[in-house]
């Protein structure tokens, strides 16, 4: 990890008084997104295209790599 990351963690620890690592929220696939994935025949690229079309360019759609990682991780669980 970079030195800058460590300094940022130290600054956050000073500000909050916590020394435990913060929790990561991550991206979770909702039931509606699973439904769209089913309609797309399991094609994550098509899922992302449909999500982008529905989002209207507001930037709330995760990257292709994030979507793939979440879908594969959930399917293998």
Secondary structure, 3 states (H helix, E strand, C coil): CCHHHHHHHHHHHHHHCCCCCCCCCCCCCCHHHHHHHHHCCCCHHHHHHHHHHHHCCCCCCCCHHHHHHHHHHHHHC
